[in-house]
Amino acid sequence: MRLIEIAIGVILLGGAAWTTVKTYKGRGISSFFVLAFAVFLVALGLAFIFGAFGEFVRNLRFGSEWLK
């Protein structure tokens, strides 16, 4: 499940980068909304990635209690 979350996060970050590159030279209010959507994609992608890595680290920390 964590690998799927990481893949979704990477896809969202890639989509945000593509959207930003396509509207970099755009002018007007529509390009502003597209860039705002790109920021939303970045936030969502980072939330997925950090959530997955946080779950992985938490699982490592609590899963290693059998060593004690």
N, C-alpha and C positions, 0 to 999 in steps of 0.2 A: 504494500500500500504506500509505503514511503517513497519507493521509486516512482510510482505513478504521480505522487504529489510533486516530486522534484521535476519530473518531465513536464508536468503542467506548468510549473513555475518557469522553467526554461522557455517553453513555448510562449508564455505570456510576455516574458522579457524580450524575446525575439520579435514578437508582434509589436511591442512598444517601440523597439528600436527601428523596425521597418516603417512604422507610422511616422516616427520623428524624422527619419531621413526623407520620406516622401513629401512631407509638408514643411521642410526646413525653409525653403524659399517662398513659401506661400504667404500671401498677405490677406488681411481681412479677418472678419469675425469667424468665418468657417474654419480657418486654419487654427485659430485660438481654441475652438471647441475640439478639433482633432488632437491638438497637443494636450489639452486637458484630459482627453480620453487616453492618450498615451501615458500620462502620469498615473491615471487610474490603473492601467494595465501593469505598470511597474510596481505600484503598491500591492496589487493583488498577487503578482508573481513573486515578489519578495516575501509576502506573507506565507505563501505556499512553501517556498524554499526554506525559510527560517523555521516554520512550523515542523517541517519534516526533519530538519537537522536537530531541532530541539527535542523532538520525540526520540530520535536516534541516540542522542547523548543521554537523555533521561533513562532510556532502556539500558544503555551500557552501565550507567551508574547504579541503578537498582538491580540489574540482572547479574551483577558481579558480587552480590552478597554471599554467594555460596563459597567464595574464596576465603572468607573470614573464619 
